[in-house]
Amino acid sequence: MYNFDFVKPSTIAEATAALAAEGAQAISGGQTLTPTLKQRLAQPAVLVSLTGIAEMKGVCLGDGGLSVGAATPHAVVAAEAAKHYPALAALAGGIGDPAVRNRGTIGGSIANNDPSACYPAAVLGSGATVITNRRRIAADDYFTGLFSTALDEGEIVTEVRFPIPQKAAYVKFNQPASRFALTGVFVAKYADGVRVAVTGASNGGVFRWSEAEAALSRNFSPAALDGLSVDAADMIHDLHGTPAYRANLVKVLTKRAVAAAG
Ligand SMILES: Cc1cc2nc3c(=O)[nH]c(=O)nc-3n(C[C@H](O)[C@H](O)[C@H](O)COP(=O)(O)OP(=O)(O)OC[C@H]3O[C@@H](n4cnc5c(N)ncnc54)[C@H](O)[C@@H]3O)c2cc1C
């Protein structure tokens, strides 16, 4: 490690001011950032912890759906979202291991936008709204590519608001060592149509499978996907799976998610 300053504000306004300092960076659960610091892949001059900000924590039901504070750990979402949005709670409960779930946060997850992370699939698959210290961003505009988002310098995610679907499920094929998604699919059925978001598969990061959405909006059953296939051209190729393998997983997991959603 190396020397840096550490501040722990208690309000969003204080955090925003602290992040305006030269070389300042937010830290939430530290599950991604701490190893990055240890390897000196990032060397911020000031770390601004978001974990002491009460207004960024917790899960509550409001007019716009289920509101999740960005500094809420996965374990708390798993427990507190279960009543109103079981698919989201199950996704949170399946992330990593107990240590990761008790420290890692939804804000850190979607700010990092790892191509194999689970939360981006829920946020995009639910058509959620990402609320920051500056604006509101629709999920469709938020994820801009591998490890890349619409967030600007010094902008922090403060809350994510999820419209609650009629039915939903997330199914992931675990990478057994980390439990990240080798591929994962989130399916959500709303009154005006179905959304399907895929993580862990594409070189472009999380994406919506629009052909599946159209087919499932007509007929919400696994059989509706029979004639469809996913183009393997831009799928991730690594030691865990080929592009063709991942393309096949997308279809298999989408069918399973539809079946699980009922
Ligand atoms: C062993 C292991 C297994 C894991 N398995 C899974 C898994 O199965 N599925 C999954 O989805 N994830 C998994 N993760 C990731 C984990 O769940 C965390 O969500 C992730 O590491 C980032 O969250 P964090 O709160 O720790 O962020 P941090 O590490 O604190 O920050 C990550 C990045 O986001 C920025 N940041 C943090 N919070 C905010 C904010 N509110 N606004 C703007 N920027 C912010 C930081 O500056 C930093 O750049 C795993 C991680 C580990 C270490």
The ligand as an ORCA input file, in Angstrom:
! r2SCAN-3c Opt
* xyz 0 1
  C     -14.411    -12.930     -4.325
  C     -15.435    -12.022     -4.954
  C     -16.558    -12.573     -5.524
  C     -17.529    -11.750     -6.119
  N     -18.619    -12.341     -6.697
  C     -19.530    -11.544     -7.298
  C     -20.701    -12.097     -7.909
  O     -20.946    -13.306     -7.882
  N     -21.562    -11.255     -8.519
  C     -21.374     -9.903     -8.524
  O     -22.189     -9.179     -9.072
  N     -20.300     -9.346     -7.940
  C     -19.383    -10.120     -7.328
  N     -18.321     -9.543     -6.722
  C     -18.213     -8.060     -6.698
  C     -18.754     -7.476     -5.383
  O     -20.044     -7.957     -5.173
  C     -18.874     -5.928     -5.291
  O     -20.138     -5.507     -5.733
  C     -17.935     -5.201     -6.090
  O     -16.661     -5.659     -5.708
  C     -17.990     -3.648     -5.957
  O     -18.718     -3.177     -4.849
  P     -18.014     -2.432     -3.638
  O     -19.092     -1.814     -2.837
  O     -17.070     -3.344     -2.956
  O     -17.205     -1.251     -4.414
  P     -15.740     -0.683     -4.178
  O     -14.733     -1.770     -4.332
  O     -15.694      0.129     -2.946
  O     -15.666      0.312     -5.433
  C     -15.610     -0.191     -6.755
  C     -15.558      0.996     -7.732
  O     -16.783      1.711     -7.710
  C     -16.586      3.068     -7.269
  N     -17.733      3.340     -6.401
  C     -18.103      2.665     -5.288
  N     -19.291      3.093     -4.860
  C     -19.681      4.052     -5.698
  C     -20.848      4.869     -5.788
  N     -21.878      4.765     -4.921
  N     -20.933      5.769     -6.799
  C     -19.934      5.891     -7.702
  N     -18.800      5.139     -7.673
  C     -18.699      4.226     -6.683
  C     -15.233      3.115     -6.597
  O     -14.618      4.380     -6.730
  C     -14.490      2.045     -7.382
  O     -14.009      2.580     -8.597
  C     -17.346    -10.341     -6.120
  C     -16.205     -9.778     -5.529
  C     -15.244    -10.604     -4.945
  C     -14.048     -9.959     -4.309
*
